[in-house]
Amino acid sequence: MNTFSEYQNIIEKALNRNEISKGLNESRAYTALAGPASLGRYTFSDYVSNRSELSFSADLVAIANRMGVVPHNNQLIGHHPHFSHLKGTTNTEKHYIISAFIDIKGSTNLFKKYDEETNMIITNTIQLAAINVCQLFGGFIQRIQGDGLFVYFGGKNIDKSKSTQHCLTALGLFSYFVKNDLKRVFEQHGIERIFTKIGVDFGDDDKVLWGVAGKENTSEIATYSLHTSLAAKMQAYAGSNEIVVGQYVKDKANFDPMLYKVVEEQRYIFSDQDNGFYYTQYVFDWLKYLKSSQHIATSITGDITIKPQIATIPSIASLKEVVGENRPYAKDKFK
């Protein structure tokens, strides 16, 4: 899928020019055959320059706009802007949120063939792909955890169902990138598989307490909720490149029920026998979901790509409505 081609190109440069397992003679032979274009070693300085230019296609941005996404701009990690008023206080507040834990597995195998700088370039680029696509679809990066991420979707005056749809769309696109595009790149270099495991859960207004964790400069605005904790646990039950979601995510997304399958290993991620509460977790078929979208084209080989999006020309009334605001014009539902 061409959506993540810029990220893929950086990883390919790092792999091609920084392999330390090759002998000196092989390196010289490779340089002679490849010609002057490959003489330079892809350095961290090169990466920093390339990283600053990373973006997504206008077509993908248009899809986010059509879905009615309102992105959280100028993010400060650990301080969701809709709850920033809690910073420096002991106040708490109840409000819904969707919690997503993204873990990238197998990256330690890169140390078998590549040096620390190359590993940093590769893992950072994969992580940036996740960060940027989540932000594009309204996600807020709460925490960077090793190779993984903890992301919130939703906030004040944001529709719960739409936020859930935005979340699953972003995570589905990222999963496709790792499972297909990156897999082909890594296989060409004989690298053992690198994959992602994702857990997602929805906590409603009465089930999520926002407050400050820590103190002073060693603090973050965090959520205290069963469903934040369950999202992390669900990630552990996800298989290779799977997304596991809770019952409330399934309920809020309003997607085809056929897109979900109960986790066979453990149906109930949480049970409270005293109160008769049994909470089911499901494997979400993100590939089937993406292929069913009106915005996605599927080739005869099964590969997917973003369809060219035709820009919507706003009316005079809508132009007046959005003057001075960073808001999308079109809000068609993503199916």
C-alpha positions as CSV (number, residue, x, y, z in Angstrom):
1,M,0.0,0.0,0.0
2,N,1.5,3.3,-1.1
3,T,0.2,5.1,2.0
4,F,3.3,4.4,4.0
5,S,5.8,4.4,1.1
6,E,7.9,7.2,2.6
7,Y,8.4,5.3,5.9
8,Q,9.2,2.1,3.9
9,N,11.8,3.9,1.9
10,I,13.6,5.1,5.0
11,I,13.7,1.6,6.4
12,E,15.0,0.2,3.1
13,K,17.8,2.8,3.1
14,A,18.8,1.8,6.6
15,L,18.8,-1.9,5.8
16,N,20.6,-1.5,2.5
17,R,23.4,0.7,3.7
18,N,24.0,-0.3,7.3
19,E,24.2,-4.1,7.3
20,I,27.1,-4.9,9.5
21,S,26.9,-8.7,8.9
22,K,28.4,-8.3,5.4
23,G,32.1,-8.8,5.1
24,L,34.4,-6.1,3.8
25,N,34.9,-7.7,0.4
26,E,31.2,-8.2,0.0
27,S,30.6,-4.6,0.8
28,R,33.2,-3.5,-1.7
29,A,31.7,-5.7,-4.4
30,Y,28.2,-4.4,-3.6
31,T,29.4,-0.8,-3.9
32,A,31.1,-1.5,-7.3
33,L,28.0,-3.1,-8.7
34,A,25.6,-0.6,-7.3
35,G,27.5,2.5,-8.5
36,P,28.0,5.9,-7.0
37,A,24.4,6.3,-5.8
38,S,25.0,3.8,-3.0
39,L,28.5,5.0,-1.8
40,G,27.2,7.0,1.1
41,R,26.4,5.4,4.4
42,Y,22.9,6.2,5.5
43,T,23.5,7.9,8.8
44,F,21.4,9.2,11.6
45,S,21.8,12.7,10.3
46,D,20.3,11.5,7.0
47,Y,17.5,10.0,8.9
48,V,16.7,13.1,10.9
49,S,16.5,15.1,7.6
50,N,14.2,12.5,6.0
51,R,12.1,12.1,9.2
52,S,11.2,15.7,9.2
53,E,9.6,15.3,5.8
54,L,7.5,12.3,6.5
55,S,3.8,12.7,5.6
56,F,0.8,10.8,4.2
57,S,-0.9,11.1,0.8
58,A,-3.5,13.8,0.3
59,D,-6.0,11.0,-0.4
60,L,-5.5,9.6,3.1
61,V,-5.9,13.0,4.6
62,A,-9.0,13.5,2.6
63,I,-10.5,10.2,4.0
64,A,-9.8,11.4,7.6
65,N,-11.6,14.7,6.7
66,R,-14.5,12.9,5.2
67,M,-14.8,10.8,8.4
68,G,-15.2,14.0,10.4
69,V,-11.9,13.6,12.3
70,V,-10.9,16.5,14.5
71,P,-7.1,16.0,15.2
72,H,-5.4,17.0,18.4
73,N,-2.7,19.4,17.1
74,N,0.5,20.4,18.9
75,Q,0.4,17.4,21.2
76,L,2.3,17.3,24.5
77,I,2.8,13.7,25.4
78,G,1.0,12.6,28.5
79,H,-1.2,15.7,28.6
80,H,-4.4,15.3,26.6
81,P,-5.5,18.9,25.7
82,H,-9.1,18.4,26.7
83,F,-8.1,17.6,30.2
84,S,-5.1,19.9,30.6
85,H,-7.0,21.9,33.2
86,L,-6.3,19.1,35.6
87,K,-2.5,19.7,35.5
88,G,-1.1,20.9,38.8
89,T,-4.3,20.1,40.7
90,T,-5.8,17.3,42.7
91,N,-9.1,17.5,40.7
92,T,-10.6,14.5,38.9
93,E,-13.1,14.3,36.1
94,K,-15.3,11.5,34.6
95,H,-15.2,11.3,30.8
96,Y,-15.2,8.5,28.2
97,I,-12.1,7.5,26.3
98,I,-10.8,4.8,24.0
99,S,-7.5,3.3,25.0
100,A,-5.2,1.5,22.5
101,F,-1.9,-0.3,23.3
102,I,0.3,-0.9,20.3
103,D,3.2,-3.3,20.7
104,I,5.8,-4.0,18.1
105,K,7.3,-7.5,18.4
106,G,10.4,-9.0,17.1
107,S,12.5,-5.8,16.8
108,T,15.2,-7.2,19.1
109,N,16.1,-9.7,16.4
110,L,17.5,-6.7,14.4
111,F,20.4,-6.6,16.8
112,K,21.6,-9.9,15.4
113,K,22.6,-8.2,12.1
114,Y,22.5,-4.4,12.6
115,D,24.2,-1.8,14.9
116,E,22.4,0.4,17.4
117,E,22.1,3.3,15.1
118,T,20.4,1.2,12.4
119,N,18.1,-0.3,14.9
120,M,17.1,3.1,16.2
121,I,16.3,4.3,12.6
122,I,14.2,1.3,11.9
123,T,12.2,1.1,15.1
124,N,11.8,4.9,15.3
125,T,10.4,4.9,11.7
126,I,7.9,2.1,12.5
127,Q,6.9,4.0,15.6
128,L,6.5,7.3,13.7
129,A,4.2,5.6,11.2
130,A,2.0,4.5,14.1
131,I,2.1,7.9,15.7
132,N,1.4,9.9,12.6
133,V,-1.5,7.7,11.4
134,C,-3.1,7.7,14.9
135,Q,-2.8,11.5,15.1
136,L,-4.2,11.9,11.6
137,F,-7.3,10.0,12.7
138,G,-7.8,11.9,16.0
139,G,-5.5,9.9,18.3
140,F,-3.6,11.4,21.2
141,I,-0.2,9.9,22.0
142,Q,-0.3,9.3,25.8
143,R,3.0,7.4,26.2
144,I,5.8,5.9,24.2
145,Q,6.7,2.5,25.8
146,G,9.8,1.0,24.4
147,D,8.9,-0.1,20.8
148,G,5.2,0.5,21.5
149,L,2.7,3.2,22.1
150,F,-0.2,3.9,24.4
151,V,-2.8,6.0,22.5
152,Y,-6.1,7.7,23.4
153,F,-8.9,8.3,20.9
154,G,-11.8,10.6,21.8
155,G,-12.3,13.6,24.0
156,K,-14.7,16.5,24.8
157,N,-17.6,17.0,22.3
158,I,-16.4,14.1,20.1
159,D,-18.9,11.5,19.1
160,K,-18.2,8.2,20.8
161,S,-19.1,6.0,17.8
162,K,-17.1,8.1,15.4
163,S,-14.1,8.1,17.7
164,T,-14.2,4.3,17.8
165,Q,-14.4,4.1,14.0
166,H,-11.5,6.5,13.6
167,C,-9.4,4.4,16.1
168,L,-10.0,1.1,14.3
169,T,-9.4,2.7,10.9
170,A,-6.0,4.1,12.0
171,L,-4.9,0.8,13.7
172,G,-6.1,-1.2,10.7
173,L,-4.0,0.9,8.3
174,F,-1.0,0.6,10.5
175,S,-1.4,-3.2,10.9
176,Y,-1.6,-3.6,7.1
177,F,1.7,-1.7,6.7
178,V,3.5,-3.9,9.2
179,K,1.9,-7.2,8.0
180,N,2.4,-6.6,4.3
181,D,4.7,-3.8,3.2
182,L,7.3,-4.2,6.0
183,K,7.1,-7.9,5.8
184,R,8.3,-7.9,2.2
185,V,11.1,-5.5,3.0
186,F,12.4,-7.5,5.9
187,E,12.1,-10.8,4.1
188,Q,14.4,-9.5,1.4
189,H,17.1,-9.1,4.0
190,G,16.5,-12.4,5.8
191,I,15.1,-10.8,8.9
192,E,12.9,-12.8,11.2
193,R,9.4,-11.5,11.2
194,I,8.5,-8.3,13.0
195,F,4.8,-7.9,13.8
196,T,2.4,-5.9,15.9
197,K,-0.1,-6.8,18.6
198,I,-2.8,-4.3,19.5
199,G,-5.4,-4.1,22.3
200,V,-8.3,-1.6,22.3
201,D,-11.1,-0.9,24.8
202,F,-13.8,1.7,25.3
203,G,-14.6,3.1,28.8
204,D,-17.8,5.2,29.0
205,D,-18.3,8.5,30.9
206,D,-19.1,6.7,34.2
207,K,-16.2,4.2,33.9
208,V,-13.2,6.5,33.3
209,L,-11.7,8.8,35.9
210,W,-9.2,11.4,34.7
211,G,-6.6,12.8,37.1
212,V,-2.9,13.6,37.5
213,A,-0.5,10.7,38.0
214,G,2.8,11.5,39.6
215,K,3.9,14.9,40.8
216,E,5.2,18.2,39.4
217,N,7.4,17.6,36.4
218,T,7.3,13.8,36.8
219,S,3.6,13.6,36.1
220,E,1.0,13.0,33.4
221,I,-2.7,13.4,33.0
222,A,-3.9,9.8,33.1
223,T,-7.0,7.7,33.2
224,Y,-8.0,5.3,36.0
225,S,-10.4,2.8,34.5
226,L,-10.9,-0.9,34.2
227,H,-11.1,-0.5,30.4
228,T,-7.7,1.3,30.2
229,S,-6.2,-1.7,32.0
230,L,-8.1,-4.2,29.9
231,A,-6.8,-2.7,26.6
232,A,-3.3,-3.5,27.8
233,K,-4.3,-7.0,28.8
234,M,-6.0,-7.6,25.4
235,Q,-2.8,-6.7,23.6
236,A,-1.3,-9.8,25.2
237,Y,-4.0,-12.0,23.8
238,A,-3.5,-10.7,20.2
239,G,-1.8,-12.9,17.7
240,S,0.6,-11.7,15.1
241,N,-0.7,-8.5,13.5
242,E,-4.0,-8.9,15.3
243,I,-6.2,-6.3,16.9
244,V,-8.2,-7.5,20.0
245,V,-11.0,-5.3,21.2
246,G,-13.5,-5.3,24.1
247,Q,-17.2,-5.7,23.9
248,Y,-17.8,-2.0,24.3
249,V,-15.6,-1.2,21.3
250,K,-17.7,-3.7,19.3
251,D,-20.9,-2.0,20.5
252,K,-19.8,1.5,19.8
253,A,-18.2,1.0,16.4
254,N,-21.5,-0.1,14.8
255,F,-19.6,-2.3,12.3
256,D,-20.8,-5.5,10.8
257,P,-20.8,-8.2,13.6
258,M,-19.1,-10.6,11.1
259,L,-15.9,-8.5,11.6
260,Y,-15.5,-9.9,15.1
261,K,-14.5,-13.3,16.4
262,V,-14.4,-14.3,20.1
263,V,-10.9,-14.8,21.4
264,E,-10.8,-18.6,21.6
265,E,-8.0,-18.8,24.2
266,Q,-10.0,-16.8,26.7
267,R,-13.4,-15.4,25.9
268,Y,-13.8,-13.3,29.0
269,I,-11.0,-10.9,29.6
270,F,-12.6,-9.9,32.9
271,S,-15.2,-11.5,35.0
272,D,-16.9,-10.4,38.2
273,Q,-19.0,-13.3,39.4
274,D,-20.5,-11.5,42.4
275,N,-22.0,-8.8,40.1
276,G,-22.7,-11.1,37.2
277,F,-20.4,-9.2,34.9
278,Y,-18.5,-11.0,32.1
279,Y,-16.6,-9.0,29.6
280,T,-15.9,-10.5,26.2
281,Q,-12.9,-9.8,24.0
282,Y,-12.8,-10.2,20.2
283,V,-10.4,-10.4,17.4
284,F,-11.3,-7.6,15.0
285,D,-10.9,-8.5,11.3
286,W,-9.3,-5.2,10.3
287,L,-8.4,-6.4,6.8
288,K,-12.0,-7.3,5.9
289,Y,-13.0,-4.0,7.3
290,L,-10.6,-2.0,5.2
291,K,-11.5,-4.0,2.1
292,S,-15.2,-3.2,2.6
293,S,-14.5,0.5,2.7
294,Q,-15.7,2.7,-0.2
295,H,-12.3,4.4,0.0
296,I,-10.2,1.3,-0.5
297,A,-9.4,-0.5,-3.7
298,T,-8.3,-4.2,-3.7
299,S,-6.2,-5.7,-6.5
300,I,-6.6,-9.2,-7.9
301,T,-3.7,-10.3,-5.7
302,G,-5.4,-9.0,-2.5
303,D,-3.3,-5.9,-2.0
304,I,-5.1,-2.8,-1.0
305,T,-4.6,0.9,-1.9
306,I,-6.2,4.2,-1.2
307,K,-8.6,5.3,-3.9
308,P,-8.0,8.8,-5.3
309,Q,-10.2,11.2,-3.4
310,I,-12.1,13.9,-5.2
311,A,-12.0,17.1,-3.2
312,T,-15.3,18.4,-2.0
313,I,-16.0,22.0,-3.0
314,P,-17.6,23.8,0.1
315,S,-20.6,26.0,-0.1
316,I,-20.5,29.7,0.8
317,A,-22.4,28.8,4.0
318,S,-19.9,26.1,5.0
319,L,-17.0,28.5,4.2
320,K,-18.4,31.0,6.7
321,E,-18.8,28.3,9.3
322,V,-15.2,27.2,9.3
323,V,-13.4,30.6,8.9
324,G,-10.5,30.6,11.4
325,E,-11.0,26.9,12.3
326,N,-9.1,23.8,11.3
327,R,-12.2,21.7,10.5
328,P,-13.0,19.3,7.6
329,Y,-15.7,20.3,5.2
330,A,-17.0,16.8,4.4
331,K,-18.2,14.4,7.1
332,D,-19.3,11.4,5.1
333,K,-19.4,8.2,7.1
334,F,-16.6,5.7,6.6
335,K,-18.1,2.4,6.0
